[in-house]
Amino acid sequence: MTTLKLCKLPDRTPVKLSIVLDPKVMVSLSEYADVYLRIYGEEVAPADLIPFMLSSFLDTDKGFQKARRKTAERSSDRGAQNLEA
């Protein structure tokens, strides 16, 4: 069987999520979009920033990453135990 260096791509189906924001958060998000415009010269809707902000937050939250690794290790250990049984 032929193999490729690139593994099979993960599910890339977008998921639509509706959220309700505190008015202060919306003001801050709008201000962030204004600063983004000044820095990059490109207008972006506040809602378009949210997925990238969430990704950045999750990718840099060390506590979350540590807990995620532990969960994956436990799942891996359980899988190995099931194979041995």
PDB file as gemmi writes it, atoms N, CA and C in Angstrom:
CRYST1    1.000    1.000    1.000  90.00  90.00  90.00 P 1                      
ATOM      1  N   MET A   1       0.849  -1.183   0.000  1.00  0.00           N  
ATOM      2  CA  MET A   1       0.000   0.000   0.000  1.00  0.00           C  
ATOM      3  C   MET A   1       0.893   1.244   0.000  1.00  0.00           C  
ATOM      4  N   THR A   2       0.556   2.205  -0.814  1.00  0.00           N  
ATOM      5  CA  THR A   2       1.305   3.453  -0.883  1.00  0.00           C  
ATOM      6  C   THR A   2       1.000   4.300   0.342  1.00  0.00           C  
ATOM      7  N   THR A   3       2.027   4.905   0.905  1.00  0.00           N  
ATOM      8  CA  THR A   3       1.829   5.799   2.043  1.00  0.00           C  
ATOM      9  C   THR A   3       2.265   7.204   1.665  1.00  0.00           C  
ATOM     10  N   LEU A   4       1.688   8.155   2.314  1.00  0.00           N  
ATOM     11  CA  LEU A   4       2.021   9.560   2.117  1.00  0.00           C  
ATOM     12  C   LEU A   4       2.581  10.133   3.404  1.00  0.00           C  
ATOM     13  N   LYS A   5       3.433  11.120   3.276  1.00  0.00           N  
ATOM     14  CA  LYS A   5       3.963  11.802   4.454  1.00  0.00           C  
ATOM     15  C   LYS A   5       2.839  12.527   5.193  1.00  0.00           C  
ATOM     16  N   LEU A   6       1.904  13.095   4.435  1.00  0.00           N  
ATOM     17  CA  LEU A   6       0.765  13.799   5.021  1.00  0.00           C  
ATOM     18  C   LEU A   6      -0.286  12.774   5.416  1.00  0.00           C  
ATOM     19  N   CYS A   7      -0.685  12.795   6.688  1.00  0.00           N  
ATOM     20  CA  CYS A   7      -1.707  11.851   7.133  1.00  0.00           C  
ATOM     21  C   CYS A   7      -3.084  12.319   6.661  1.00  0.00           C  
ATOM     22  N   LYS A   8      -4.076  11.477   6.866  1.00  0.00           N  
ATOM     23  CA  LYS A   8      -5.436  11.828   6.474  1.00  0.00           C  
ATOM     24  C   LYS A   8      -5.857  13.090   7.212  1.00  0.00           C  
ATOM     25  N   LEU A   9      -6.461  14.008   6.470  1.00  0.00           N  
ATOM     26  CA  LEU A   9      -6.869  15.278   7.062  1.00  0.00           C  
ATOM     27  C   LEU A   9      -8.010  15.082   8.053  1.00  0.00           C  
ATOM     28  N   PRO A  10      -8.021  15.872   9.128  1.00  0.00           N  
ATOM     29  CA  PRO A  10      -9.108  15.775  10.112  1.00  0.00           C  
ATOM     30  C   PRO A  10     -10.390  16.387   9.552  1.00  0.00           C  
ATOM     31  N   ASP A  11     -11.474  16.173  10.248  1.00  0.00           N  
ATOM     32  CA  ASP A  11     -12.753  16.771   9.866  1.00  0.00           C  
ATOM     33  C   ASP A  11     -12.606  18.288   9.848  1.00  0.00           C  
ATOM     34  N   ARG A  12     -12.940  18.895   8.734  1.00  0.00           N  
ATOM     35  CA  ARG A  12     -12.819  20.348   8.594  1.00  0.00           C  
ATOM     36  C   ARG A  12     -14.181  21.004   8.412  1.00  0.00           C  
ATOM     37  N   THR A  13     -15.234  20.292   8.778  1.00  0.00           N  
ATOM     38  CA  THR A  13     -16.574  20.839   8.659  1.00  0.00           C  
ATOM     39  C   THR A  13     -16.758  21.926   9.709  1.00  0.00           C  
ATOM     40  N   PRO A  14     -17.039  23.155   9.273  1.00  0.00           N  
ATOM     41  CA  PRO A  14     -17.222  24.228  10.255  1.00  0.00           C  
ATOM     42  C   PRO A  14     -18.438  23.959  11.149  1.00  0.00           C  
ATOM     43  N   VAL A  15     -18.342  24.412  12.367  1.00  0.00           N  
ATOM     44  CA  VAL A  15     -19.436  24.288  13.324  1.00  0.00           C  
ATOM     45  C   VAL A  15     -19.908  25.688  13.662  1.00  0.00           C  
ATOM     46  N   LYS A  16     -21.197  25.938  13.460  1.00  0.00           N  
ATOM     47  CA  LYS A  16     -21.738  27.258  13.769  1.00  0.00           C  
ATOM     48  C   LYS A  16     -22.131  27.277  15.242  1.00  0.00           C  
ATOM     49  N   LEU A  17     -21.717  28.328  15.918  1.00  0.00           N  
ATOM     50  CA  LEU A  17     -21.980  28.475  17.342  1.00  0.00           C  
ATOM     51  C   LEU A  17     -22.471  29.888  17.591  1.00  0.00           C  
ATOM     52  N   SER A  18     -23.583  30.014  18.261  1.00  0.00           N  
ATOM     53  CA  SER A  18     -24.098  31.341  18.614  1.00  0.00           C  
ATOM     54  C   SER A  18     -23.756  31.618  20.068  1.00  0.00           C  
ATOM     55  N   ILE A  19     -23.309  32.848  20.338  1.00  0.00           N  
ATOM     56  CA  ILE A  19     -22.975  33.211  21.712  1.00  0.00           C  
ATOM     57  C   ILE A  19     -23.633  34.535  22.068  1.00  0.00           C  
ATOM     58  N   VAL A  20     -23.784  34.749  23.341  1.00  0.00           N  
ATOM     59  CA  VAL A  20     -24.301  36.010  23.862  1.00  0.00           C  
ATOM     60  C   VAL A  20     -23.163  36.646  24.644  1.00  0.00           C  
ATOM     61  N   LEU A  21     -22.854  37.898  24.321  1.00  0.00           N  
ATOM     62  CA  LEU A  21     -21.747  38.591  24.971  1.00  0.00           C  
ATOM     63  C   LEU A  21     -22.247  39.658  25.927  1.00  0.00           C  
ATOM     64  N   ASP A  22     -21.512  39.830  26.997  1.00  0.00           N  
ATOM     65  CA  ASP A  22     -21.723  40.952  27.896  1.00  0.00           C  
ATOM     66  C   ASP A  22     -21.443  42.226  27.094  1.00  0.00           C  
ATOM     67  N   PRO A  23     -22.217  43.289  27.285  1.00  0.00           N  
ATOM     68  CA  PRO A  23     -21.980  44.521  26.517  1.00  0.00           C  
ATOM     69  C   PRO A  23     -20.547  45.029  26.610  1.00  0.00           C  
ATOM     70  N   LYS A  24     -19.920  44.897  27.780  1.00  0.00           N  
ATOM     71  CA  LYS A  24     -18.531  45.360  27.921  1.00  0.00           C  
ATOM     72  C   LYS A  24     -17.581  44.543  27.050  1.00  0.00           C  
ATOM     73  N   VAL A  25     -17.853  43.262  26.934  1.00  0.00           N  
ATOM     74  CA  VAL A  25     -17.014  42.409  26.090  1.00  0.00           C  
ATOM     75  C   VAL A  25     -17.179  42.813  24.626  1.00  0.00           C  
ATOM     76  N   MET A  26     -18.401  43.127  24.221  1.00  0.00           N  
ATOM     77  CA  MET A  26     -18.638  43.547  22.840  1.00  0.00           C  
ATOM     78  C   MET A  26     -17.925  44.857  22.536  1.00  0.00           C  
ATOM     79  N   VAL A  27     -17.945  45.781  23.496  1.00  0.00           N  
ATOM     80  CA  VAL A  27     -17.231  47.049  23.311  1.00  0.00           C  
ATOM     81  C   VAL A  27     -15.735  46.768  23.145  1.00  0.00           C  
ATOM     82  N   SER A  28     -15.191  45.923  24.000  1.00  0.00           N  
ATOM     83  CA  SER A  28     -13.766  45.583  23.908  1.00  0.00           C  
ATOM     84  C   SER A  28     -13.439  44.904  22.582  1.00  0.00           C  
ATOM     85  N   LEU A  29     -14.303  44.028  22.139  1.00  0.00           N  
ATOM     86  CA  LEU A  29     -14.091  43.336  20.874  1.00  0.00           C  
ATOM     87  C   LEU A  29     -14.110  44.324  19.703  1.00  0.00           C  
ATOM     88  N   SER A  30     -15.023  45.270  19.748  1.00  0.00           N  
ATOM     89  CA  SER A  30     -15.088  46.313  18.715  1.00  0.00           C  
ATOM     90  C   SER A  30     -13.838  47.181  18.746  1.00  0.00           C  
ATOM     91  N   GLU A  31     -13.375  47.513  19.946  1.00  0.00           N  
ATOM     92  CA  GLU A  31     -12.146  48.299  20.074  1.00  0.00           C  
ATOM     93  C   GLU A  31     -10.949  47.515  19.535  1.00  0.00           C  
ATOM     94  N   TYR A  32     -10.939  46.223  19.779  1.00  0.00           N  
ATOM     95  CA  TYR A  32      -9.861  45.381  19.266  1.00  0.00           C  
ATOM     96  C   TYR A  32      -9.863  45.413  17.740  1.00  0.00           C  
ATOM     97  N   ALA A  33     -11.051  45.327  17.152  1.00  0.00           N  
ATOM     98  CA  ALA A  33     -11.160  45.394  15.689  1.00  0.00           C  
ATOM     99  C   ALA A  33     -10.650  46.735  15.167  1.00  0.00           C  
ATOM    100  N   ASP A  34     -10.907  47.820  15.905  1.00  0.00           N  
ATOM    101  CA  ASP A  34     -10.397  49.144  15.517  1.00  0.00           C  
ATOM    102  C   ASP A  34      -8.870  49.180  15.558  1.00  0.00           C  
ATOM    103  N   VAL A  35      -8.298  48.626  16.616  1.00  0.00           N  
ATOM    104  CA  VAL A  35      -6.839  48.585  16.733  1.00  0.00           C  
ATOM    105  C   VAL A  35      -6.259  47.709  15.615  1.00  0.00           C  
ATOM    106  N   TYR A  36      -6.906  46.607  15.334  1.00  0.00           N  
ATOM    107  CA  TYR A  36      -6.483  45.722  14.253  1.00  0.00           C  
ATOM    108  C   TYR A  36      -6.433  46.491  12.931  1.00  0.00           C  
ATOM    109  N   LEU A  37      -7.453  47.292  12.676  1.00  0.00           N  
ATOM    110  CA  LEU A  37      -7.501  48.115  11.462  1.00  0.00           C  
ATOM    111  C   LEU A  37      -6.325  49.086  11.413  1.00  0.00           C  
ATOM    112  N   ARG A  38      -6.043  49.741  12.534  1.00  0.00           N  
ATOM    113  CA  ARG A  38      -4.928  50.695  12.569  1.00  0.00           C  
ATOM    114  C   ARG A  38      -3.580  50.008  12.348  1.00  0.00           C  
ATOM    115  N   ILE A  39      -3.413  48.838  12.923  1.00  0.00           N  
ATOM    116  CA  ILE A  39      -2.127  48.145  12.825  1.00  0.00           C  
ATOM    117  C   ILE A  39      -1.934  47.479  11.461  1.00  0.00           C  
ATOM    118  N   TYR A  40      -2.964  46.781  10.990  1.00  0.00           N  
ATOM    119  CA  TYR A  40      -2.820  45.994   9.770  1.00  0.00           C  
ATOM    120  C   TYR A  40      -3.432  46.653   8.533  1.00  0.00           C  
ATOM    121  N   GLY A  41      -4.179  47.747   8.721  1.00  0.00           N  
ATOM    122  CA  GLY A  41      -4.791  48.423   7.588  1.00  0.00           C  
ATOM    123  C   GLY A  41      -5.884  47.620   6.917  1.00  0.00           C  
ATOM    124  N   GLU A  42      -6.433  46.681   7.636  1.00  0.00           N  
ATOM    125  CA  GLU A  42      -7.477  45.819   7.091  1.00  0.00           C  
ATOM    126  C   GLU A  42      -8.640  45.771   8.074  1.00  0.00           C  
ATOM    127  N   GLU A  43      -9.817  46.087   7.570  1.00  0.00           N  
ATOM    128  CA  GLU A  43     -10.997  46.075   8.435  1.00  0.00           C  
ATOM    129  C   GLU A  43     -11.466  44.639   8.635  1.00  0.00           C  
ATOM    130  N   VAL A  44     -11.800  44.334   9.855  1.00  0.00           N  
ATOM    131  CA  VAL A  44     -12.291  42.998  10.179  1.00  0.00           C  
ATOM    132  C   VAL A  44     -13.473  43.154  11.129  1.00  0.00           C  
ATOM    133  N   ALA A  45     -14.508  42.365  10.896  1.00  0.00           N  
ATOM    134  CA  ALA A  45     -15.681  42.399  11.768  1.00  0.00           C  
ATOM    135  C   ALA A  45     -15.319  41.771  13.111  1.00  0.00           C  
ATOM    136  N   PRO A  46     -15.811  42.343  14.193  1.00  0.00           N  
ATOM    137  CA  PRO A  46     -15.513  41.764  15.510  1.00  0.00           C  
ATOM    138  C   PRO A  46     -15.823  40.267  15.588  1.00  0.00           C  
ATOM    139  N   ALA A  47     -16.925  39.842  14.986  1.00  0.00           N  
ATOM    140  CA  ALA A  47     -17.293  38.421  15.029  1.00  0.00           C  
ATOM    141  C   ALA A  47     -16.254  37.543  14.336  1.00  0.00           C  
ATOM    142  N   ASP A  48     -15.569  38.086  13.322  1.00  0.00           N  
ATOM    143  CA  ASP A  48     -14.551  37.307  12.612  1.00  0.00           C  
ATOM    144  C   ASP A  48     -13.292  37.107  13.446  1.00  0.00           C  
ATOM    145  N   LEU A  49     -13.104  37.925  14.451  1.00  0.00           N  
ATOM    146  CA  LEU A  49     -11.943  37.790  15.334  1.00  0.00           C  
ATOM    147  C   LEU A  49     -12.110  36.648  16.332  1.00  0.00           C  
ATOM    148  N   ILE A  50     -13.339  36.371  16.711  1.00  0.00           N  
ATOM    149  CA  ILE A  50     -13.617  35.446  17.810  1.00  0.00           C  
ATOM    150  C   ILE A  50     -12.994  34.059  17.616  1.00  0.00           C  
ATOM    151  N   PRO A  51     -13.156  33.383  16.466  1.00  0.00           N  
ATOM    152  CA  PRO A  51     -12.555  32.046  16.341  1.00  0.00           C  
ATOM    153  C   PRO A  51     -11.037  32.052  16.515  1.00  0.00           C  
ATOM    154  N   PHE A  52     -10.381  33.093  15.997  1.00  0.00           N  
ATOM    155  CA  PHE A  52      -8.923  33.164  16.104  1.00  0.00           C  
ATOM    156  C   PHE A  52      -8.486  33.493  17.530  1.00  0.00           C  
ATOM    157  N   MET A  53      -9.257  34.328  18.209  1.00  0.00           N  
ATOM    158  CA  MET A  53      -8.958  34.644  19.609  1.00  0.00           C  
ATOM    159  C   MET A  53      -9.121  33.396  20.478  1.00  0.00           C  
ATOM    160  N   LEU A  54     -10.187  32.639  20.240  1.00  0.00           N  
ATOM    161  CA  LEU A  54     -10.404  31.414  21.012  1.00  0.00           C  
ATOM    162  C   LEU A  54      -9.295  30.402  20.750  1.00  0.00           C  
ATOM    163  N   SER A  55      -8.914  30.239  19.490  1.00  0.00           N  
ATOM    164  CA  SER A  55      -7.825  29.310  19.165  1.00  0.00           C  
ATOM    165  C   SER A  55      -6.534  29.724  19.847  1.00  0.00           C  
ATOM    166  N   SER A  56      -6.227  31.006  19.791  1.00  0.00           N  
ATOM    167  CA  SER A  56      -5.012  31.515  20.420  1.00  0.00           C  
ATOM    168  C   SER A  56      -5.047  31.281  21.926  1.00  0.00           C  
ATOM    169  N   PHE A  57      -6.192  31.553  22.535  1.00  0.00           N  
ATOM    170  CA  PHE A  57      -6.345  31.359  23.974  1.00  0.00           C  
ATOM    171  C   PHE A  57      -6.130  29.890  24.345  1.00  0.00           C  
ATOM    172  N   LEU A  58      -6.804  28.991  23.629  1.00  0.00           N  
ATOM    173  CA  LEU A  58      -6.693  27.569  23.940  1.00  0.00           C  
ATOM    174  C   LEU A  58      -5.287  27.035  23.687  1.00  0.00           C  
ATOM    175  N   ASP A  59      -4.645  27.521  22.628  1.00  0.00           N  
ATOM    176  CA  ASP A  59      -3.297  27.059  22.294  1.00  0.00           C  
ATOM    177  C   ASP A  59      -2.243  27.525  23.291  1.00  0.00           C  
ATOM    178  N   THR A  60      -2.507  28.603  24.014  1.00  0.00           N  
ATOM    179  CA  THR A  60      -1.501  29.152  24.928  1.00  0.00           C  
ATOM    180  C   THR A  60      -1.859  28.987  26.405  1.00  0.00           C  
ATOM    181  N   ASP A  61      -2.972  28.330  26.707  1.00  0.00           N  
ATOM    182  CA  ASP A  61      -3.364  28.096  28.099  1.00  0.00           C  
ATOM    183  C   ASP A  61      -2.622  26.862  28.607  1.00  0.00           C  
ATOM    184  N   LYS A  62      -1.564  27.080  29.369  1.00  0.00           N  
ATOM    185  CA  LYS A  62      -0.705  25.985  29.823  1.00  0.00           C  
ATOM    186  C   LYS A  62      -1.446  24.984  30.715  1.00  0.00           C  
ATOM    187  N   GLY A  63      -2.336  25.474  31.565  1.00  0.00           N  
ATOM    188  CA  GLY A  63      -3.107  24.579  32.419  1.00  0.00           C  
ATOM    189  C   GLY A  63      -4.004  23.667  31.600  1.00  0.00           C  
ATOM    190  N   PHE A  64      -4.639  24.227  30.592  1.00  0.00           N  
ATOM    191  CA  PHE A  64      -5.501  23.441  29.712  1.00  0.00           C  
ATOM    192  C   PHE A  64      -4.680  22.406  28.947  1.00  0.00           C  
ATOM    193  N   GLN A  65      -3.529  22.815  28.423  1.00  0.00           N  
ATOM    194  CA  GLN A  65      -2.686  21.889  27.663  1.00  0.00           C  
ATOM    195  C   GLN A  65      -2.224  20.723  28.537  1.00  0.00           C  
ATOM    196  N   LYS A  66      -1.862  21.024  29.781  1.00  0.00           N  
ATOM    197  CA  LYS A  66      -1.416  19.981  30.709  1.00  0.00           C  
ATOM    198  C   LYS A  66      -2.556  19.003  30.998  1.00  0.00           C  
ATOM    199  N   ALA A  67      -3.742  19.533  31.290  1.00  0.00           N  
ATOM    200  CA  ALA A  67      -4.899  18.680  31.572  1.00  0.00           C  
ATOM    201  C   ALA A  67      -5.268  17.849  30.343  1.00  0.00           C  
ATOM    202  N   ARG A  68      -5.154  18.439  29.186  1.00  0.00           N  
ATOM    203  CA  ARG A  68      -5.474  17.745  27.939  1.00  0.00           C  
ATOM    204  C   ARG A  68      -4.516  16.568  27.720  1.00  0.00           C  
ATOM    205  N   ARG A  69      -3.230  16.790  27.980  1.00  0.00           N  
ATOM    206  CA  ARG A  69      -2.249  15.709  27.842  1.00  0.00           C  
ATOM    207  C   ARG A  69      -2.553  14.574  28.816  1.00  0.00           C  
ATOM    208  N   LYS A  70      -2.893  14.920  30.061  1.00  0.00           N  
ATOM    209  CA  LYS A  70      -3.201  13.888  31.061  1.00  0.00           C  
ATOM    210  C   LYS A  70      -4.418  13.077  30.634  1.00  0.00           C  
ATOM    211  N   THR A  71      -5.435  13.749  30.118  1.00  0.00           N  
ATOM    212  CA  THR A  71      -6.636  13.060  29.653  1.00  0.00           C  
ATOM    213  C   THR A  71      -6.293  12.121  28.502  1.00  0.00           C  
ATOM    214  N   ALA A  72      -5.471  12.589  27.578  1.00  0.00           N  
ATOM    215  CA  ALA A  72      -5.066  11.759  26.439  1.00  0.00           C  
ATOM    216  C   ALA A  72      -4.259  10.557  26.911  1.00  0.00           C  
ATOM    217  N   GLU A  73      -3.391  10.765  27.902  1.00  0.00           N  
ATOM    218  CA  GLU A  73      -2.585   9.659  28.430  1.00  0.00           C  
ATOM    219  C   GLU A  73      -3.474   8.613  29.089  1.00  0.00           C  
ATOM    220  N   ARG A  74      -4.466   9.067  29.860  1.00  0.00           N  
ATOM    221  CA  ARG A  74      -5.382   8.130  30.514  1.00  0.00           C  
ATOM    222  C   ARG A  74      -6.176   7.349  29.480  1.00  0.00           C  
ATOM    223  N   SER A  75      -6.643   8.036  28.438  1.00  0.00           N  
ATOM    224  CA  SER A  75      -7.394   7.363  27.378  1.00  0.00           C  
ATOM    225  C   SER A  75      -6.517   6.340  26.678  1.00  0.00           C  
ATOM    226  N   SER A  76      -5.267   6.704  26.451  1.00  0.00           N  
ATOM    227  CA  SER A  76      -4.313   5.807  25.803  1.00  0.00           C  
ATOM    228  C   SER A  76      -4.058   4.582  26.681  1.00  0.00           C  
ATOM    229  N   ASP A  77      -3.910   4.807  27.981  1.00  0.00           N  
ATOM    230  CA  ASP A  77      -3.686   3.699  28.915  1.00  0.00           C  
ATOM    231  C   ASP A  77      -4.887   2.759  28.929  1.00  0.00           C  
ATOM    232  N   ARG A  78      -6.102   3.311  28.924  1.00  0.00           N  
ATOM    233  CA  ARG A  78      -7.312   2.485  28.921  1.00  0.00           C  
ATOM    234  C   ARG A  78      -7.397   1.671  27.637  1.00  0.00           C  
ATOM    235  N   GLY A  79      -7.032   2.288  26.529  1.00  0.00           N  
ATOM    236  CA  GLY A  79      -7.054   1.578  25.250  1.00  0.00           C  
ATOM    237  C   GLY A  79      -6.088   0.412  25.243  1.00  0.00           C  
ATOM    238  N   ALA A  80      -4.914   0.621  25.811  1.00  0.00           N  
ATOM    239  CA  ALA A  80      -3.911  -0.442  25.886  1.00  0.00           C  
ATOM    240  C   ALA A  80      -4.405  -1.570  26.784  1.00  0.00           C  
ATOM    241  N   GLN A  81      -5.070  -1.230  27.886  1.00  0.00           N  
ATOM    242  CA  GLN A  81      -5.594  -2.243  28.797  1.00  0.00           C  
ATOM    243  C   GLN A  81      -6.678  -3.063  28.108  1.00  0.00           C  
ATOM    244  N   ASN A  82      -7.526  -2.407  27.323  1.00  0.00           N  
ATOM    245  CA  ASN A  82      -8.585  -3.125  26.618  1.00  0.00           C  
ATOM    246  C   ASN A  82      -8.008  -4.082  25.580  1.00  0.00           C  
ATOM    247  N   LEU A  83      -6.899  -3.713  24.956  1.00  0.00           N  
ATOM    248  CA  LEU A  83      -6.266  -4.587  23.975  1.00  0.00           C  
ATOM    249  C   LEU A  83      -5.666  -5.817  24.637  1.00  0.00           C  
ATOM    250  N   GLU A  84      -5.169  -5.655  25.870  1.00  0.00           N  
ATOM    251  CA  GLU A  84      -4.550  -6.766  26.587  1.00  0.00           C  
ATOM    252  C   GLU A  84      -5.588  -7.755  27.095  1.00  0.00           C  
ATOM    253  N   ALA A  85      -6.809  -7.299  27.315  1.00  0.00           N  
ATOM    254  CA  ALA A  85      -7.849  -8.156  27.903  1.00  0.00           C  
ATOM    255  C   ALA A  85      -8.375  -9.187  26.937  1.00  0.00           C  
TER     256      ALA A  85                                                      
END                                                                             
